[in-house]
Amino acid sequence: MTNSFLKIVLFCICGLAHFTVSAQTDSNEVKEDLRHYANALAAPYMYGRGYVDKGLAKATKYIESQFRKNDIEPGPGMGTYRQNYDFAVNTFPGTVSLTVNGKKLIPGRDFLVDATSGSCSVTDLPIAHADLSTMGTGKAWKRAARRLSRDTAWILSGTDSFCAANGVSSRTLVSLLPKGCFLLPVHSKQSWTVGRTSHEATLMYVYDTVLPATPTSLSMTVEARMNYSFDACNVVGKIPGRVTDTYLVFTAHYDHLGRMGSAVFPGASDNASGVALMLHLAAWYAKHPQKYTMIFIAFSGEEAGLLGSDYFVKHPLFHPERIKFLTNLDIMGDATAGITVVNGAVLTRQFDMLTTINEEKHYLPQVKSRGQSANSDHYHFSQVGVPAFFIYSMGGKGFYHDIYDQPSELTFTNIPNVALLLKDFIGRLQE
Ligand SMILES: [Zn+2]
């Protein structure tokens, strides 16, 4: 090896090392930025960005403040960032408690109350078993239901065949039950939801591992309150481009499940992480305006059934035809195994563009394609012909719609590279 060749090699190695170190520093800075946003949105005082303690309203204000800080304008034709609407939602602002055989169980960890349950308050009720599979359908079931006395708490079994015979899903079982207290022992992991109606029965899903071998008595309190007109809003920001009537849109829902009694669902991965990435991109694009106008929409009502995006599509601020492309970000806390792209199998040209960039730049270990799915806010846009991807990350421990979806669990592994991939993709869409 000659001396000069060695110098060249050393120069190259040092240069590469320098590049690697600075790329690493950039990546760490982006992670810090993402963590900052996600920690704020999933903080205890946000109460799961839901329906009690003004959780959603606090998150709205936070996102507005970030838009304002970065000189992002309100959406097209808007005087403020807010697009207001309302919907009905069942809430649990008071006590949610369950004691079986004198043992107090922990809400969120040991049990979940069905999100469409009504209120109840009972003390030391005897427990009996009710096998619903033997209780028929229609009128026969109505007669049988009358025999499920309110002076007893009922542990249910045979619910799967009962639901199938009565044409309801296991998720809407409570709608068929009479007023009273019901426990459904469950073994597999349960996820909580948002209820938009209220039923007279109170149904709790209890992990069988925490139930005593012979449950004989229980005390149960559920303070449910139906809010028929919950005020929600979508938060919409704009960064004008040289072309003012063609839009590139990023969306991420900022609502989560809120609070079930004392159990708070912080929704760090779902979807403080996606909003964090969207806010990070918005701050970057504010400093780097594009050819087309960039729109950033934080949707509410997603967990209640894609309500915010549905409202937006039905009350658009601009013609959906003017959207060149929409990218929805939901669950962006850990891309150790890469990302999945919903609609990748539908919009093959744009998906090829994305994977080509990834192959050139080696950003992510995998960019996986999926067909259409009604599983996030891209859906209503796709239905009216807007080319839209929904991108979610693959990694992490899989905490989902539970009390463990905490900001401390977000690693943001590879998410800075998702940001780079998206910036390149947006760049190529404008060529
Ligand atoms: Zn989500």
Boltz pocket constraint, residues with backbone or C-beta under 6 A from the ligand:
constraints:
  - pocket:
      binder: B
      contacts: [[A, 253], [A, 270], [A, 271], [A, 302], [A, 330], [A, 331], [A, 375]]
      max_distance: 6.0
